[in-house]
Amino acid sequence: MTAEVGLGIVRGISYGLFGEPGSFVPEARALGARLVRSYLYWGQVEPRPGEYRWGVVDALLDQLDGDEEVWLTVCASSPWATRVATDFLPPSPPKDPGAYREFVRRLVRHCGGRVAYWQCENEPSNTALLWSGTAEEYVEQLSVLHEAVKDTDPDATVVLGGCGFDVFAGAEGSPARAFFDHVLAAGRDRFDVFSANLYGPPREVPHYLDTAERMMAAHGYRKPIFVGEHGGPVLFEFPELEPILQQVMIEAFAEAPATQSTGELAERARQDTPERRALRALAGRMGELPPRLRMFLPGCPPELENKRHRINCRQLVQRTVLALAAGVRRTAYWNLAPEIPGPVDPNQLMYLMFGKLPLLDYRDGRLTHRYPAAGTFALLSGKIDGARRVTRLDVAGPPTVTAFEVERPGRPRLLVLWDDRDTFDGEDDPALPVSLPWSSATATAVDALGTGHPVKVADGRVHLDVSDTPVFVCEPRGQGVGS
């Protein structure tokens, strides 16, 4: 891993599981992603004991040109080898750790050093859905994966299963926090990188990352932190919506399945399940729902759809910059595109939570449609290309304004500024005048939406008005040292 920071994108949670494993690496790279993260399930590679199929793995490897970093999240879901028989969710402990070890070894060997990061499951503290086992059992599985990866590819990096909102927003001693506390204590020598999944209000990103640091420090060590997922807006940024969402979830999970195998999900897709009825009922109340909730629903008014897109663009920059300023070297946005081509079923809780976050969408079976956040990701990745460090600056003025300097050796000076406001209504507030020391004679600026932004330089300072939309202020080429 180089000293430069790198932005990435997660493909999704089911590459090649519900359909043919199509192209996605070139599409992610075209947006400026240096890192691509994908999932792989044990049953995809070894559908029966000793029978290995490499089609999905090779479909991924064939897209690589060697200039990207690959992060593979390995999930121990198997119809025959694990305690819970499923090819999708939830992953569970292997019946025979030796069989799991052999699977991982063969997988790592087949990839031949082209995968930089190997992750053992994702958000294992999200039990029953993303891990059907205990913290002790997770550490046992992590240990097996670590041994198999290091024996086969000593240069590879082992990533801890993602630590999510349930941990970062949970109280001390909560089940999710206790789960990770045990993992960090017992598994301290079984991973190289801590993975943080950053959802929730962007302003909480520094707090979440500090929580991760403190959880490791409590056991006497510190390891690098990557951001395995981030994206927004998501519903749990809005506590005022909780009563409505709780009722919807109670209705939706009235007949929750024990597992989510591909076959079971296909069967349920033909049924009028409680989940679908609950989501349809919610959409049927569109006119009486708070606008903050309506923007997440399919078919919401265009003005709310456009507002959600603007919030998405702002938060993409805010979360990334805040994470980089906290010392994170790798981030991965959730997510690139819908799992498969074709119509998406909006009457699912996962759609309500995350269905509008993809950067791209399918047109005629190809990932050619770009949503606004795709342009923002491309803009951001271009601005911080080659960056070594992001530093928070002191701003003389409104205390809600945050400013950062991006250290880009050989490139002109770059600042990123925004005003921390209410996620939904903040764009309606007037912009605030801000000035910062500036050594060049001129400056240019563009905001996170790709719009040119007025800026002037006078008396050794750069002056501009700042709102909740991040602004990139750049020294023109030819005026900075090393530019």
Backbone torsions as a table, in degrees:
resi	resn	phi	psi	omega
1	MET	NA	129.9	-179.7
2	THR	-77.8	170.1	178.3
3	ALA	-73.7	-17.0	-179.6
4	GLU	-72.6	149.3	174.5
5	VAL	-76.6	157.7	-179.1
6	GLY	-142.8	133.3	177.7
7	LEU	-97.0	143.1	180.0
8	GLY	-135.3	176.5	179.6
9	ILE	-138.7	140.2	175.5
10	VAL	-90.3	132.1	179.5
11	ARG	-67.8	-40.6	-176.2
12	GLY	152.4	-164.2	-174.2
13	ILE	-108.9	-0.7	-171.4
14	SER	-145.7	44.0	-177.6
15	TYR	-57.9	121.8	177.5
16	GLY	73.3	7.1	-175.7
17	LEU	-91.3	-39.1	-177.8
18	PHE	-105.7	1.0	-180.0
19	GLY	-172.4	-174.6	179.9
20	GLU	-63.7	141.1	178.5
21	PRO	-75.8	94.4	-174.8
22	GLY	-82.8	-176.9	179.8
23	SER	-72.8	136.7	172.5
24	PHE	-149.6	-24.3	-178.7
25	VAL	-64.5	-48.3	178.0
26	PRO	-59.7	-35.8	-180.0
27	GLU	-66.9	-40.5	177.1
28	ALA	-67.9	-41.2	-179.3
29	ARG	-65.3	-33.3	179.3
30	ALA	-64.6	-22.5	176.1
31	LEU	-87.0	-3.9	180.0
32	GLY	101.2	7.4	180.0
33	ALA	-69.3	127.9	173.4
34	ARG	-90.9	-21.5	-177.5
35	LEU	-124.5	138.9	174.0
36	VAL	-124.5	134.8	-179.8
37	ARG	-118.1	134.6	179.4
38	SER	-139.9	165.6	179.5
39	TYR	-106.8	152.2	172.9
40	LEU	-144.4	138.1	-178.0
41	TYR	-110.6	141.6	-178.5
42	TRP	-50.2	-45.4	-177.9
43	GLY	-64.0	-22.5	176.9
44	GLN	-68.6	-34.8	-174.9
45	VAL	-92.9	-39.2	-178.3
46	GLU	-127.3	78.1	-176.1
47	PRO	-65.8	-26.4	175.4
48	ARG	-137.6	155.3	-175.8
49	PRO	-52.5	121.9	176.2
50	GLY	78.9	-1.2	179.1
51	GLU	-103.4	111.3	-175.1
52	TYR	-107.1	133.1	177.0
53	ARG	-124.4	124.7	-171.7
54	TRP	-108.4	12.2	-175.1
55	GLY	-57.5	-47.6	-178.6
56	VAL	-67.9	-42.2	179.9
57	VAL	-62.7	-45.4	-179.4
58	ASP	-67.0	-33.5	176.8
59	ALA	-60.6	-36.1	175.5
60	LEU	-72.8	-50.1	-176.2
61	LEU	-62.0	-33.2	-178.6
62	ASP	-68.0	-15.4	179.7
63	GLN	-88.6	-7.7	-172.9
64	LEU	-86.4	144.1	175.0
65	ASP	-114.0	3.1	177.3
66	GLY	89.9	-6.3	-178.2
67	ASP	-99.8	3.4	-179.0
68	GLU	-115.9	166.9	172.7
69	GLU	-106.6	139.7	-178.5
70	VAL	-115.8	132.2	178.1
71	TRP	-119.3	117.3	-178.5
72	LEU	-112.9	120.5	174.7
73	THR	-91.5	113.9	-175.2
74	VAL	-97.5	119.1	-179.5
75	CYS	-109.1	131.5	-175.9
76	ALA	-85.9	52.3	176.1
77	SER	-94.3	128.2	-176.7
78	SER	-152.4	139.2	176.7
79	PRO	-70.6	-15.8	-174.6
80	TRP	-128.1	-22.5	-166.9
81	ALA	-102.4	-9.7	-174.3
82	THR	-119.6	164.8	-175.7
83	ARG	-60.2	-42.1	174.7
84	VAL	-98.1	119.4	-176.7
85	ALA	-81.6	105.2	178.0
86	THR	-160.7	152.0	175.8
87	ASP	-98.9	1.7	-179.5
88	PHE	-130.4	-92.3	-176.5
89	LEU	-126.2	151.9	-6.7
90	PRO	-88.3	145.2	169.4
91	PRO	-61.7	153.1	-178.9
92	SER	-148.7	169.5	-177.1
93	PRO	-61.5	144.6	177.0
94	PRO	-69.6	145.3	174.5
95	LYS	-66.8	-36.6	-179.2
96	ASP	-126.2	103.4	179.6
97	PRO	-55.0	-30.7	178.7
98	GLY	-64.3	-37.9	177.4
99	ALA	-66.5	-39.9	177.2
100	TYR	-64.7	-42.2	178.7
101	ARG	-59.5	-43.5	-179.6
102	GLU	-65.9	-40.1	175.6
103	PHE	-58.7	-48.0	-178.5
104	VAL	-64.7	-43.7	-179.8
105	ARG	-59.6	-46.4	180.0
106	ARG	-64.0	-38.8	179.6
107	LEU	-64.3	-48.5	-179.7
108	VAL	-63.2	-42.6	179.4
109	ARG	-63.1	-41.1	-179.9
110	HIS	-62.8	-34.4	-179.3
111	CYS	-76.2	-15.7	169.7
112	GLY	56.0	39.7	177.1
113	GLY	82.1	5.0	-177.5
114	ARG	-87.9	-8.7	174.4
115	VAL	-104.9	119.8	-177.1
116	ALA	-82.1	-35.9	-171.1
117	TYR	-126.4	126.1	178.7
118	TRP	-114.8	119.1	-176.8
119	GLN	-110.1	134.7	178.3
120	CYS	-92.5	97.1	178.5
121	GLU	67.2	176.5	177.0
122	ASN	-136.7	132.3	-180.0
123	GLU	46.9	58.3	-179.2
124	PRO	-64.0	-19.6	176.9
125	SER	-72.4	-13.5	174.9
126	ASN	-82.5	69.9	-170.6
127	THR	-68.7	154.3	-178.5
128	ALA	79.7	-29.8	178.2
129	LEU	-102.8	-52.6	-176.8
130	LEU	-107.6	-4.0	174.1
131	TRP	-163.1	122.2	177.9
132	SER	-106.3	78.7	-178.4
133	GLY	-175.7	-179.2	179.9
134	THR	-95.1	171.1	174.7
135	ALA	-63.6	-38.8	178.9
136	GLU	-62.2	-41.8	179.6
137	GLU	-69.2	-34.0	176.7
138	TYR	-64.2	-43.2	179.2
139	VAL	-61.5	-39.8	177.7
140	GLU	-61.0	-43.1	179.7
141	GLN	-69.5	-41.0	176.7
142	LEU	-57.7	-41.4	-179.2
143	SER	-62.7	-41.0	179.4
144	VAL	-65.9	-45.8	179.1
145	LEU	-62.2	-43.7	-179.9
146	HIS	-58.1	-46.9	-179.7
147	GLU	-62.0	-45.5	-177.5
148	ALA	-65.4	-41.6	179.4
149	VAL	-65.6	-49.7	-175.4
150	LYS	-67.0	-35.6	177.6
151	ASP	-66.5	-32.6	-174.7
152	THR	-92.1	-38.9	-179.3
153	ASP	-139.9	86.1	-175.0
154	PRO	-59.2	-22.6	-178.8
155	ASP	-83.9	-9.4	-178.0
156	ALA	-73.4	158.1	-179.8
157	THR	-109.8	132.8	177.7
158	VAL	-98.6	127.3	-176.2
159	VAL	-108.0	133.2	177.1
160	LEU	-67.9	146.9	176.0
161	GLY	-53.2	138.3	-171.6
162	GLY	-53.6	136.5	176.0
163	CYS	-98.0	120.1	-169.0
164	GLY	-112.7	-166.2	-175.7
165	PHE	-59.5	-32.0	-179.3
166	ASP	-62.9	-29.5	178.3
167	VAL	-85.2	-51.5	-173.7
168	PHE	-65.4	-34.2	-179.8
169	ALA	-94.3	-4.1	-178.2
170	GLY	-81.8	155.5	179.2
171	ALA	-76.3	158.6	173.7
172	GLU	-56.0	131.1	-179.9
173	GLY	86.4	-1.8	176.7
174	SER	-65.3	157.9	-179.2
175	PRO	-54.8	-42.4	-179.2
176	ALA	-66.9	-41.8	179.0
177	ARG	-66.1	-40.6	178.7
178	ALA	-64.7	-36.6	177.7
179	PHE	-57.9	-52.0	-177.1
180	PHE	-71.4	-29.7	177.2
181	ASP	-62.1	-42.5	177.2
182	HIS	-65.6	-43.7	-179.2
183	VAL	-59.9	-43.1	-178.0
184	LEU	-70.6	-28.7	177.7
185	ALA	-77.0	-51.9	-173.9
186	ALA	-82.4	-23.9	-175.7
187	GLY	-108.3	19.6	-172.9
188	ARG	-57.6	-31.9	-179.0
189	ASP	-98.2	13.8	-175.1
190	ARG	-115.9	14.6	174.4
191	PHE	-153.4	159.7	-178.7
192	ASP	-108.3	-29.1	-173.7
193	VAL	-134.9	135.1	173.6
194	PHE	-87.2	132.2	-179.9
195	SER	-108.1	124.8	179.0
196	ALA	-111.8	129.5	175.3
197	ASN	-100.7	112.4	-168.3
198	LEU	-103.5	91.6	169.7
199	TYR	-111.2	-179.0	-174.6
200	GLY	89.9	179.6	-177.2
201	PRO	-58.1	133.5	179.5
202	PRO	-54.4	-35.4	-178.1
203	ARG	-61.7	-18.0	179.7
204	GLU	-84.9	-6.7	-177.7
205	VAL	-54.4	-49.2	178.1
206	PRO	-58.7	-38.7	179.4
207	HIS	-65.6	-43.7	179.8
208	TYR	-61.7	-44.4	-179.1
209	LEU	-68.2	-35.3	175.2
210	ASP	-65.2	-36.9	176.3
211	THR	-60.4	-43.7	177.8
212	ALA	-61.1	-43.4	178.1
213	GLU	-60.8	-44.6	-177.7
214	ARG	-68.0	-35.4	178.9
215	MET	-64.4	-39.5	176.4
216	MET	-71.4	-42.6	-178.1
217	ALA	-60.9	-30.4	179.1
218	ALA	-61.7	-19.9	179.1
219	HIS	-111.5	14.3	169.3
220	GLY	84.5	24.1	177.9
221	TYR	-151.5	169.8	177.7
222	ARG	-142.9	131.2	177.4
223	LYS	-129.1	159.1	179.5
224	PRO	-58.6	148.8	176.9
225	ILE	-114.3	127.5	169.6
226	PHE	-107.1	154.6	172.4
227	VAL	-97.9	105.3	-177.1
228	GLY	-76.2	-25.8	177.5
229	GLU	-151.8	144.9	166.3
230	HIS	-158.3	151.1	178.9
231	GLY	174.2	159.9	179.1
232	GLY	177.3	166.6	9.9
233	PRO	-79.4	153.1	172.8
234	VAL	-128.1	161.2	-170.2
235	LEU	-61.0	-35.2	-174.6
236	PHE	-78.8	10.8	166.8
237	GLU	-79.9	-10.0	-173.0
238	PHE	-120.5	86.8	-176.9
239	PRO	-57.7	-27.2	-178.0
240	GLU	-67.3	-16.3	179.0
241	LEU	-88.7	-6.0	-172.4
242	GLU	-57.0	-44.1	-179.2
243	PRO	-59.0	-40.4	179.3
244	ILE	-66.7	-44.7	-177.1
245	LEU	-66.8	-38.3	178.7
246	GLN	-60.3	-42.2	179.6
247	GLN	-65.6	-41.0	178.8
248	VAL	-62.8	-41.8	-178.7
249	MET	-67.9	-38.3	177.0
250	ILE	-60.2	-43.9	179.9
251	GLU	-69.4	-39.8	-176.0
252	ALA	-69.4	-34.4	-176.5
253	PHE	-97.5	20.4	179.2
254	ALA	-60.6	-30.4	177.9
255	GLU	-132.6	55.0	-176.5
256	ALA	-67.2	135.3	179.2
257	PRO	-73.0	155.2	178.7
258	ALA	-71.9	-33.7	178.7
259	THR	-135.0	168.0	173.3
260	GLN	-125.7	76.5	173.9
261	SER	-83.2	162.4	-179.8
262	THR	-62.0	-40.2	179.5
263	GLY	-65.4	-42.3	-179.9
264	GLU	-65.6	-41.3	179.0
265	LEU	-65.6	-38.4	177.0
266	ALA	-63.3	-40.3	178.3
267	GLU	-66.3	-42.6	-179.5
268	ARG	-69.1	-24.4	177.7
269	ALA	-63.8	-21.4	179.3
270	ARG	-95.0	2.7	-175.9
271	GLN	-111.6	154.0	174.1
272	ASP	-91.2	82.4	-173.2
273	THR	-78.5	162.7	173.9
274	PRO	-56.3	-35.3	178.8
275	GLU	-61.2	-46.8	-179.9
276	ARG	-65.8	-40.5	179.3
277	ARG	-63.7	-40.5	-179.3
278	ALA	-65.2	-41.7	-178.9
279	LEU	-71.7	-36.8	176.4
280	ARG	-65.1	-40.4	179.2
281	ALA	-63.3	-39.0	178.2
282	LEU	-63.2	-47.2	179.3
283	ALA	-62.8	-31.8	179.0
284	GLY	-67.8	-17.1	177.6
285	ARG	-98.3	17.1	-173.0
286	MET	-44.3	-48.1	-173.1
287	GLY	-65.4	-24.7	-177.3
288	GLU	-99.8	-3.4	-177.5
289	LEU	-83.2	152.7	176.2
290	PRO	-61.3	142.3	179.3
291	PRO	-54.7	-31.4	-179.5
292	ARG	-65.0	-25.9	175.4
293	LEU	-90.0	-38.0	-176.4
294	ARG	-60.0	-31.7	-176.3
295	MET	-67.2	-16.8	178.2
296	PHE	-87.7	-11.5	-174.2
297	LEU	-88.0	147.6	174.3
298	PRO	-65.9	142.1	178.2
299	GLY	76.7	17.1	177.3
300	CYS	-67.8	160.3	179.9
301	PRO	-56.2	145.9	-177.4
302	PRO	-54.0	-36.6	-178.5
303	GLU	-65.7	-33.9	176.9
304	LEU	-75.7	-36.2	176.6
305	GLU	-61.8	-43.4	179.9
306	ASN	-67.9	-37.2	177.2
307	LYS	-62.9	-44.0	178.8
308	ARG	-61.1	-39.5	176.7
309	HIS	-60.7	-42.7	179.5
310	ARG	-63.6	-43.2	177.7
311	ILE	-61.1	-43.1	178.6
312	ASN	-56.4	-46.0	179.9
313	CYS	-63.8	-44.9	179.8
314	ARG	-60.6	-48.9	-174.7
315	GLN	-67.6	-31.3	177.3
316	LEU	-57.4	-45.7	179.2
317	VAL	-70.5	-45.3	-176.1
318	GLN	-60.9	-49.5	-178.9
319	ARG	-61.3	-43.7	-177.4
320	THR	-64.2	-49.2	-176.5
321	VAL	-65.6	-41.6	178.4
322	LEU	-63.0	-39.3	178.2
323	ALA	-66.7	-43.9	-180.0
324	LEU	-64.6	-37.0	179.0
325	ALA	-67.4	-22.5	177.5
326	ALA	-86.6	2.1	176.2
327	GLY	102.1	0.7	177.6
328	VAL	-67.9	139.2	-179.0
329	ARG	-104.7	-19.9	-179.4
330	ARG	-135.4	134.4	175.2
331	THR	-131.4	150.6	178.0
332	ALA	-134.7	121.7	-179.1
333	TYR	-80.2	140.8	174.1
334	TRP	-103.9	116.1	-3.7
335	ASN	-144.0	-178.5	-173.8
336	LEU	-72.9	-48.2	-170.0
337	ALA	-163.9	167.7	171.6
338	PRO	-55.3	155.0	-173.3
339	GLU	-60.9	-39.2	-178.3
340	ILE	-141.2	160.2	173.8
341	PRO	-64.3	162.5	176.2
342	GLY	102.7	175.3	-177.7
343	PRO	-60.7	141.0	176.9
344	VAL	-98.8	133.8	177.5
345	ASP	-78.2	110.0	-177.8
346	PRO	-79.0	-11.3	-176.4
347	ASN	-88.6	53.5	177.6
348	GLN	-136.6	144.2	179.1
349	LEU	-62.1	-35.4	179.3
350	MET	-63.7	-33.5	175.8
351	TYR	-68.3	-43.1	179.0
352	LEU	-59.7	-37.5	-177.4
353	MET	-78.7	-46.5	-168.8
354	PHE	-131.3	0.8	-169.9
355	GLY	-65.2	-19.2	-178.7
356	LYS	-103.5	12.0	-178.2
357	LEU	-86.9	-19.4	-176.9
358	PRO	-56.0	146.1	177.2
359	LEU	-80.5	-34.3	-175.6
360	LEU	-123.3	165.8	174.4
361	ASP	-144.8	164.2	-177.9
362	TYR	-82.6	140.2	167.3
363	ARG	-135.2	120.5	-177.4
364	ASP	54.0	40.0	175.1
365	GLY	79.8	4.2	-179.3
366	ARG	-124.9	151.3	-178.6
367	LEU	-83.6	78.6	-176.3
368	THR	-114.3	-17.1	-177.8
369	HIS	-87.3	127.0	179.6
370	ARG	-106.2	128.7	170.4
371	TYR	-83.8	165.2	-177.1
372	PRO	-53.0	-37.7	-178.3
373	ALA	-64.7	-23.1	175.9
374	ALA	-64.3	-41.5	176.5
375	GLY	-64.9	-37.3	178.2
376	THR	-66.7	-42.3	177.9
377	PHE	-60.5	-44.7	-180.0
378	ALA	-62.7	-41.2	178.3
379	LEU	-62.6	-47.6	-178.8
380	LEU	-64.0	-45.8	-178.6
381	SER	-62.6	-35.9	176.9
382	GLY	-68.7	-37.7	-178.9
383	LYS	-67.7	-38.4	-175.2
384	ILE	-100.0	9.6	178.2
385	ASP	-56.9	128.2	-179.5
386	GLY	81.7	4.9	-177.4
387	ALA	-69.4	140.9	177.4
388	ARG	-105.4	-26.9	-174.1
389	ARG	-157.9	147.4	172.4
390	VAL	-123.6	125.9	-173.6
391	THR	-123.1	133.8	176.9
392	ARG	-76.8	138.5	-178.2
393	LEU	-107.5	153.0	171.5
394	ASP	-79.4	132.0	-179.3
395	VAL	-116.4	121.6	175.4
396	ALA	-82.7	105.5	-177.1
397	GLY	152.4	-146.6	-176.8
398	PRO	-56.9	129.6	-176.1
399	PRO	-68.0	-17.0	-178.9
400	THR	-82.9	-11.0	-179.1
401	VAL	-81.8	129.8	176.5
402	THR	-114.1	140.6	-179.0
403	ALA	-136.5	144.0	-177.7
404	PHE	-136.8	146.6	172.6
405	GLU	-110.0	132.8	-179.9
406	VAL	-102.4	116.5	-179.9
407	GLU	-83.5	112.0	-177.6
408	ARG	-125.4	91.1	-177.8
409	PRO	-52.9	130.2	178.9
410	GLY	82.5	1.3	179.7
411	ARG	-125.2	159.3	-178.8
412	PRO	-62.3	161.3	-179.8
413	ARG	-61.2	143.0	-179.3
414	LEU	-137.3	129.4	173.0
415	LEU	-116.2	151.6	172.9
416	VAL	-129.7	127.5	-176.1
417	LEU	-134.2	148.0	168.3
418	TRP	-159.8	166.3	176.6
419	ASP	-106.4	128.8	-177.8
420	ASP	-78.5	111.9	-174.9
421	ARG	-133.2	178.3	173.7
422	ASP	-58.3	133.1	-175.0
423	THR	-56.8	-42.8	-173.1
424	PHE	-89.7	-47.8	-173.6
425	ASP	-96.0	-8.0	-172.6
426	GLY	-59.9	-29.8	-177.5
427	GLU	-68.1	-15.4	179.8
428	ASP	-84.7	-12.1	179.4
429	ASP	-78.8	151.4	-179.6
430	PRO	-66.7	150.5	177.6
431	ALA	-69.4	154.6	-178.7
432	LEU	-110.6	136.3	178.3
433	PRO	-73.9	133.9	-179.2
434	VAL	-136.6	144.8	173.1
435	SER	-139.2	147.7	-180.0
436	LEU	-138.9	153.0	177.3
437	PRO	-56.1	141.1	-175.5
438	TRP	-151.6	124.9	-174.0
439	SER	-92.8	-17.2	-178.8
440	SER	-86.5	166.4	-177.7
441	ALA	-80.3	-24.7	-178.1
442	THR	-138.7	172.3	176.7
443	ALA	-154.3	155.6	172.7
444	THR	-123.5	157.0	-178.3
445	ALA	-147.8	146.1	174.6
446	VAL	-143.2	144.2	-178.8
447	ASP	-94.2	175.7	-174.6
448	ALA	-65.8	-15.5	177.6
449	LEU	-90.4	1.0	178.6
450	GLY	86.3	12.7	-178.3
451	THR	-97.4	134.4	175.7
452	GLY	-58.9	142.8	-173.6
453	HIS	-123.4	132.5	179.4
454	PRO	-63.5	137.0	179.6
455	VAL	-154.6	145.6	176.3
456	LYS	-140.0	156.2	178.6
457	VAL	-117.0	128.8	178.5
458	ALA	-155.7	140.3	175.4
459	ASP	56.4	38.0	177.1
460	GLY	72.4	20.1	179.4
461	ARG	-137.4	151.6	173.8
462	VAL	-99.7	133.3	-174.4
463	HIS	-120.2	134.5	176.3
464	LEU	-160.8	163.5	174.3
465	ASP	-97.0	137.7	-173.6
466	VAL	-121.9	136.0	175.1
467	SER	-121.8	-158.8	178.9
468	ASP	-80.7	-5.2	176.6
469	THR	-88.9	116.6	-178.7
470	PRO	-55.9	142.2	179.1
471	VAL	-120.6	133.7	173.7
472	PHE	-97.3	119.6	178.0
473	VAL	-109.1	123.5	-172.2
474	CYS	-125.9	142.9	172.4
475	GLU	-77.0	127.3	-179.6
476	PRO	-59.1	148.6	178.6
477	ARG	-60.4	141.4	178.5
478	GLY	96.0	-11.9	-178.8
479	GLN	-108.1	-13.3	-179.2
480	GLY	-100.8	154.5	176.6
481	VAL	-60.9	127.8	178.2
482	GLY	75.5	8.7	-178.2
483	SER	-82.3	NA	NA
